[in-house]
Amino acid sequence: MGGLDKALLPLNGRPMIEWVIDRFRPQVDSLILNCNSHEAALAALGYPIIIDVIAGYPGPLAGLHAGITCANTELLACVPCDVPLLPSDMVVRLHQALTTTKADIAVARTSSGLQPTFLLCRCTLGPSIEDFLAGGRRVFWHWLTRQRYVEVAFADEAAFSNINTPQDMERIAFSLTACRT
């Protein structure tokens, strides 16, 4: 997306992150935003901002680690900033799966596969992430598959669509407009 911060890109007249917050905030007790740039612009949204604790921006896994590090709860839900069609029942479904198993992570799965950045996890996983990243590894799902996790099936593939191209932006903008009419 041209090197711009996706969270702040305009989508139907609002920053993309606002659409995600609208879907995610009702599902959680509190909300924090992880970012490594544009902190002031994101802080204007009124939520606490955290930055990665692990240096060198090793990717989304470092964001999960930052959330776990600052959380004062047993569980942490995580979603990317570019998924404005996020399921409105995602967290409750992940929570149900997590609490009825011995898993440490409940993760979304669609017909196209595992959606590793859509998860609910126990906040005891910080050391596991640190060890994984310290070994030079970065791929989120490689870390995930080394943990005790349970998959939760979601039928609506579009709800997990993220925005990586102008075409994605156009398609999702149309979907958001259709949802409001």
C-alpha positions in Angstrom: 0.0 0.0 0.0 2.8 2.4 -0.9 4.6 2.2 2.4 1.9 4.0 4.2 0.5 2.9 7.6 -2.4 0.8 6.7 -4.2 1.5 9.9 -4.6 5.1 9.0 -5.5 4.7 5.3 -8.9 6.2 4.5 -11.7 3.6 3.9 -15.1 5.0 3.2 -14.2 8.3 4.8 -12.6 7.0 8.0 -9.2 5.5 8.9 -9.3 1.8 8.3 -8.5 1.0 12.0 -11.7 2.7 13.1 -13.7 0.1 11.1 -11.7 -2.7 12.8 -12.2 -1.1 16.3 -16.0 -0.9 15.6 -16.1 -4.6 15.1 -13.5 -5.7 17.8 -14.2 -3.3 20.7 -17.6 -4.8 21.7 -16.0 -8.2 21.9 -13.3 -7.4 24.5 -13.1 -5.8 28.0 -10.4 -3.4 27.0 -8.5 -2.5 23.9 -4.9 -1.6 23.2 -3.3 -0.7 19.9 0.2 -2.0 19.0 2.1 0.2 16.5 5.7 1.1 15.7 5.0 4.4 13.9 2.4 7.1 13.8 1.8 6.7 17.5 0.4 10.3 17.9 -2.2 9.8 15.1 -3.3 6.4 16.6 -3.3 7.8 20.1 -5.9 10.3 19.0 -8.3 7.4 18.7 -8.4 7.3 22.5 -6.9 3.9 23.2 -3.6 3.0 24.9 -0.7 2.6 22.5 2.1 0.1 22.9 5.2 -0.5 20.8 7.1 -3.7 20.3 9.3 -4.7 23.2 11.5 -6.7 20.9 13.7 -4.5 18.7 14.1 -4.7 15.0 10.4 -5.0 14.1 10.3 -8.8 13.7 6.7 -8.7 12.6 3.2 -9.4 13.9 4.5 -12.0 16.4 6.4 -9.1 18.2 3.1 -7.2 18.4 1.4 -10.2 20.1 4.4 -10.3 22.5 4.0 -6.6 23.3 0.3 -7.2 24.0 1.0 -10.1 26.3 3.8 -8.2 28.0 1.5 -5.2 29.0 -1.7 -7.2 29.5 -3.0 -7.5 33.1 -5.4 -10.3 32.1 -5.1 -14.1 31.7 -6.2 -13.9 28.0 -5.4 -11.7 25.1 -7.3 -11.4 21.8 -5.5 -10.3 18.7 -6.5 -9.1 15.3 -4.7 -7.2 12.5 -5.4 -3.6 11.7 -6.6 -4.2 8.1 -9.7 -6.5 8.6 -12.7 -4.2 8.7 -15.2 -7.1 8.1 -14.0 -9.0 11.3 -16.7 -11.4 12.6 -18.7 -9.8 15.4 -18.7 -13.1 17.3 -15.1 -14.1 16.9 -13.8 -13.6 20.4 -16.7 -15.4 22.1 -16.3 -18.4 19.8 -12.5 -18.5 20.4 -13.1 -18.2 24.1 -15.5 -21.1 24.1 -13.0 -23.3 22.3 -10.1 -22.2 24.5 -12.0 -22.8 27.8 -13.3 -26.2 26.8 -9.8 -27.6 25.8 -6.3 -27.7 27.3 -5.1 -25.4 24.5 -3.1 -22.2 25.1 -4.4 -20.6 21.9 -7.7 -20.6 20.0 -7.2 -19.6 16.4 -9.6 -18.9 13.5 -9.7 -21.2 10.5 -11.5 -20.7 7.2 -11.9 -22.8 4.2 -8.6 -21.3 2.9 -6.7 -22.3 6.0 -5.5 -21.2 9.4 -5.8 -17.5 10.1 -2.9 -17.2 12.6 -3.2 -13.5 13.5 -6.9 -13.9 14.6 -6.5 -15.6 18.0 -7.2 -15.7 21.7 -4.3 -16.8 23.8 -3.1 -17.2 27.3 -0.7 -14.5 28.5 1.8 -17.1 29.7 3.1 -17.4 26.2 5.5 -14.5 26.3 8.7 -16.5 26.9 7.8 -18.9 24.1 7.6 -15.9 21.6 10.8 -14.5 23.0 12.7 -17.8 22.5 11.2 -18.2 19.0 12.2 -14.7 17.8 15.6 -15.0 19.5 16.3 -18.0 17.3 15.9 -15.7 14.2 12.5 -17.1 13.3 9.7 -14.7 12.3 6.8 -16.7 10.7 3.8 -16.4 12.9 2.2 -19.7 12.0 5.5 -21.5 12.5 5.5 -20.4 16.1 1.8 -21.1 16.4 2.1 -24.7 15.3 4.7 -25.3 18.1 2.0 -24.4 20.7 -1.0 -26.2 22.1 -3.8 -24.7 20.0 -7.3 -25.4 18.9 -8.8 -24.3 15.6 -12.2 -22.7 15.4 -14.0 -22.9 12.0 -15.5 -19.8 10.5 -17.6 -20.1 7.4 -17.4 -16.5 6.3 -14.1 -16.2 4.4 -14.7 -12.6 3.6 -14.7 -11.6 7.3 -11.0 -12.4 7.4 -10.1 -10.5 4.2 -7.3 -8.1 4.8 -6.3 -5.2 2.7 -3.0 -5.5 0.9 -3.7 -3.8 -2.5 -5.8 -0.9 -3.8 -8.1 -3.6 -5.3 -8.6 -5.1 -1.9 -9.4 -1.7 -0.6 -12.0 -1.1 -3.3 -13.6 -4.5 -2.8 -13.9 -4.1 1.0 -15.1 -0.5 0.7 -17.9 -1.8 -1.5 -18.7 -4.6 1.1 -18.8 -2.0 3.9 -21.2 0.2 1.9 -23.4 -2.8 1.1 -23.5 -3.8 4.8 -24.8 -0.3 5.8 -27.7 -0.3 3.3 
